[in-house]
Amino acid sequence: MSTPRAIERLRDAFPARCTPDAPLAALSTWRIGGPAALLFTPESEAELAAGLALLRAEDAAWWLVGGGSNLLFPDEGLAGVVLHPGQGLAWLEVEAPLLRAGAATSAVVLCRRAAQAGLAGLEFAGGIPGTVGGMVRMNAGAHGQELAQSLVRVRLLDPAGTIGWVDAAELRLEYRGSPGLGARLVLAAEFRLAADDPDAIKARLRELLERRRASQPLQEASCGSVFKRPADDFPGRLIEAAGLKGARVGAAVVSQVHANFFVNEGGASAADMLALVELVKRTVRERFSVELEEEFQHVR
Ligand SMILES: Cc1cc2nc3c(=O)[nH]c(=O)nc-3n(C[C@H](O)[C@H](O)[C@H](O)COP(=O)(O)OP(=O)(O)OC[C@H]3O[C@@H](n4cnc5c(N)ncnc54)[C@H](O)[C@@H]3O)c2cc1C
C-alpha cells in the first residue's frame, strides 16, 4: 500500500482540489477529530472517478465523507485521503413528479426545492444536516418516515469505475442502513414525490422543524441520535430513566434536551465521547438488560 504516493499523485493531478493536513473537526457536526493527511474535494463525477481510480491503483487508505453529521473522527486524525464531494456535485433537477439531486446536495436545499416545486414526501428530512449521499447510505428517517419510501433510483460509481443508474431496490435499504450499496459511491439520487400545494408542504416542513427545535439540542455540536432504536423502546427514554441526563466525560455530555444526543460542549475529544458512549451502554445494560447499538460511525 502506498498512501504517500497516492497523496503525491492526487496533489499533482488536482492541486486545486487538495488540502493537506485538513482538520477533520471542521468536517464533523460533532466538531471532533485531528487532521486528515489529505482532503480531496472533487467537483465533478469525472474528478471523483479519476481520484478514486488513482487511490485504488495505489491501494491507498481513503474514507468518504459527506456532511460529516453521523461520524466520529479519531483524535489523532487519519493517515490517508478523505474524499469529500464538493459543491459541483450539489445539483438539483425537477421533472415532476421526479426530483433528482447530486450526492453533495444538502437536505436543507433538497427539502426547500421540493417544497417550491410542489412535491411532497421529503418534509421529514428538513433539519437533517446531511447530504444526499450520506442520507441514502444511512436511509435517513424521522417522524415515522424514511428515504426508502420515495427513493426510486440511485446513480452509483462502482469500484471498477463504472457509473450508472440502478434501481433503489438494489440497495436493500433498511433501518439506518443500505447493505446492498457495498463499496459503491452514491453520485446522485432520484425521488418520486407526490404533487401538493407548495404552501401546504412548506407549512408541514415548518411544523416538523419546530418539533425538532423543541426536542433536540440543535444549537450544540452533536451527531444527532447516538444510538439506534432498540425493539419496542427508545434510547432517549432508557438513558433518561437510567439517570444519565447531564452525565459527562470531559466536555462530552449527555444532552439535557434529548438524552440520545451527546453534545460536545467545546474541546471534547473522540476519547471523551467514546468513554461517554461506553458508560451509557454499560449503565443501560445493567439497569434494563438492553444492548444499545451505535447509530453513528466511528471512523478509523
Ligand atoms: C442535529 C442532527 C440531527 C439529525 N437528525 C437525523 C434524523 O432525524 N434522521 C436521521 O436518519 N439522521 C439524523 N442525523 C444523522 C445524520 O444527519 C444522517 O445519518 C445523515 O444521513 C448523514 O449524512 P451525511 O452526508 O452527513 O453523511 P456522513 O456523516 O458524512 O457519512 C455517513 C456515512 O455515509 C457514507 N457516505 C457519505 N456520502 C456518501 C456517498 N456519496 N456515497 C456513499 N456513501 C456515502 C459515509 O462514508 C458514511 O459511511 C442527525 C444528525 C444531526 C447532527
Ligand as a Chemical Component Dictionary entry (heavy atoms), coordinates in Angstrom:
data_LIG
# 
_chem_comp.id                   LIG 
_chem_comp.type                 NON-POLYMER 
_chem_comp.pdbx_formal_charge   0 
_chem_comp.three_letter_code    LIG 
# 
loop_
_chem_comp_atom.comp_id 
_chem_comp_atom.atom_id 
_chem_comp_atom.alt_atom_id 
_chem_comp_atom.type_symbol 
_chem_comp_atom.charge 
_chem_comp_atom.model_Cartn_x 
_chem_comp_atom.model_Cartn_y 
_chem_comp_atom.model_Cartn_z 
_chem_comp_atom.pdbx_ordinal 
LIG C1  C1  C 0 -28.628 17.610 14.702 1  
LIG C2  C2  C 0 -28.708 16.312 13.940 2  
LIG C3  C3  C 0 -29.954 15.762 13.658 3  
LIG C4  C4  C 0 -30.038 14.547 12.956 4  
LIG N1  N1  N 0 -31.281 14.039 12.690 5  
LIG C5  C5  C 0 -31.374 12.877 11.985 6  
LIG C6  C6  C 0 -32.658 12.341 11.680 7  
LIG O1  O1  O 0 -33.701 12.890 12.008 8  
LIG N2  N2  N 0 -32.691 11.179 10.966 9  
LIG C7  C7  C 0 -31.570 10.525 10.547 10 
LIG O2  O2  O 0 -31.679 9.475  9.895  11 
LIG N3  N3  N 0 -30.343 11.024 10.837 12 
LIG C8  C8  C 0 -30.225 12.180 11.537 13 
LIG N4  N4  N 0 -28.974 12.693 11.828 14 
LIG C9  C9  C 0 -27.757 11.935 11.428 15 
LIG C10 C10 C 0 -27.201 12.298 10.050 16 
LIG O3  O3  O 0 -27.544 13.609 9.667  17 
LIG C11 C11 C 0 -27.687 11.301 8.995  18 
LIG O4  O4  O 0 -27.187 9.996  9.255  19 
LIG C12 C12 C 0 -27.265 11.681 7.559  20 
LIG O5  O5  O 0 -27.891 10.790 6.668  21 
LIG C13 C13 C 0 -25.754 11.606 7.332  22 
LIG O6  O6  O 0 -25.470 12.259 6.108  23 
LIG P1  P1  P 0 -24.012 12.881 5.850  24 
LIG O7  O7  O 0 -23.991 13.408 4.469  25 
LIG O8  O8  O 0 -23.665 13.837 6.941  26 
LIG O9  O9  O 0 -23.118 11.577 5.940  27 
LIG P2  P2  P 0 -21.719 11.380 6.681  28 
LIG O10 O10 O 0 -21.915 11.546 8.150  29 
LIG O11 O11 O 0 -20.675 12.207 6.041  30 
LIG O12 O12 O 0 -21.451 9.855  6.338  31 
LIG C14 C14 C 0 -22.290 8.837  6.840  32 
LIG C15 C15 C 0 -21.999 7.551  6.057  33 
LIG O13 O13 O 0 -22.423 7.736  4.704  34 
LIG C16 C16 C 0 -21.338 7.485  3.825  35 
LIG N5  N5  N 0 -21.467 8.387  2.661  36 
LIG C17 C17 C 0 -21.451 9.736  2.649  37 
LIG N6  N6  N 0 -21.593 10.190 1.388  38 
LIG C18 C18 C 0 -21.701 9.089  0.594  39 
LIG C19 C19 C 0 -21.841 8.878  -0.802 40 
LIG N7  N7  N 0 -21.889 9.905  -1.670 41 
LIG N8  N8  N 0 -21.903 7.606  -1.261 42 
LIG C20 C20 C 0 -21.850 6.540  -0.423 43 
LIG N9  N9  N 0 -21.708 6.673  0.919  44 
LIG C21 C21 C 0 -21.633 7.935  1.416  45 
LIG C22 C22 C 0 -20.084 7.776  4.632  46 
LIG O14 O14 O 0 -18.945 7.125  4.079  47 
LIG C23 C23 C 0 -20.501 7.201  5.968  48 
LIG O15 O15 O 0 -20.378 5.804  5.943  49 
LIG C24 C24 C 0 -28.862 13.895 12.519 50 
LIG C25 C25 C 0 -27.605 14.469 12.802 51 
LIG C26 C26 C 0 -27.530 15.675 13.500 52 
LIG C27 C27 C 0 -26.173 16.272 13.772 53 
# 
loop_
_chem_comp_bond.comp_id 
_chem_comp_bond.atom_id_1 
_chem_comp_bond.atom_id_2 
_chem_comp_bond.value_order 
_chem_comp_bond.pdbx_ordinal 
LIG C1  C2  SING 1  
LIG C2  C3  SING 2  
LIG C2  C26 DOUB 3  
LIG C3  C4  DOUB 4  
LIG C4  N1  SING 5  
LIG C4  C24 SING 6  
LIG N1  C5  DOUB 7  
LIG C5  C6  SING 8  
LIG C5  C8  SING 9  
LIG C6  O1  DOUB 10 
LIG C6  N2  SING 11 
LIG N2  C7  SING 12 
LIG C7  O2  DOUB 13 
LIG C7  N3  SING 14 
LIG N3  C8  DOUB 15 
LIG C8  N4  SING 16 
LIG N4  C9  SING 17 
LIG N4  C24 SING 18 
LIG C9  C10 SING 19 
LIG C10 O3  SING 20 
LIG C10 C11 SING 21 
LIG C11 O4  SING 22 
LIG C11 C12 SING 23 
LIG C12 O5  SING 24 
LIG C12 C13 SING 25 
LIG C13 O6  SING 26 
LIG O6  P1  SING 27 
LIG P1  O7  DOUB 28 
LIG P1  O8  SING 29 
LIG P1  O9  SING 30 
LIG O9  P2  SING 31 
LIG P2  O10 DOUB 32 
LIG P2  O11 SING 33 
LIG P2  O12 SING 34 
LIG O12 C14 SING 35 
LIG C14 C15 SING 36 
LIG C15 O13 SING 37 
LIG C15 C23 SING 38 
LIG O13 C16 SING 39 
LIG C16 N5  SING 40 
LIG C16 C22 SING 41 
LIG N5  C17 SING 42 
LIG N5  C21 SING 43 
LIG C17 N6  DOUB 44 
LIG N6  C18 SING 45 
LIG C18 C19 SING 46 
LIG C18 C21 DOUB 47 
LIG C19 N7  SING 48 
LIG C19 N8  DOUB 49 
LIG N8  C20 SING 50 
LIG C20 N9  DOUB 51 
LIG N9  C21 SING 52 
LIG C22 O14 SING 53 
LIG C22 C23 SING 54 
LIG C23 O15 SING 55 
LIG C24 C25 DOUB 56 
LIG C25 C26 SING 57 
LIG C26 C27 SING 58 
# 
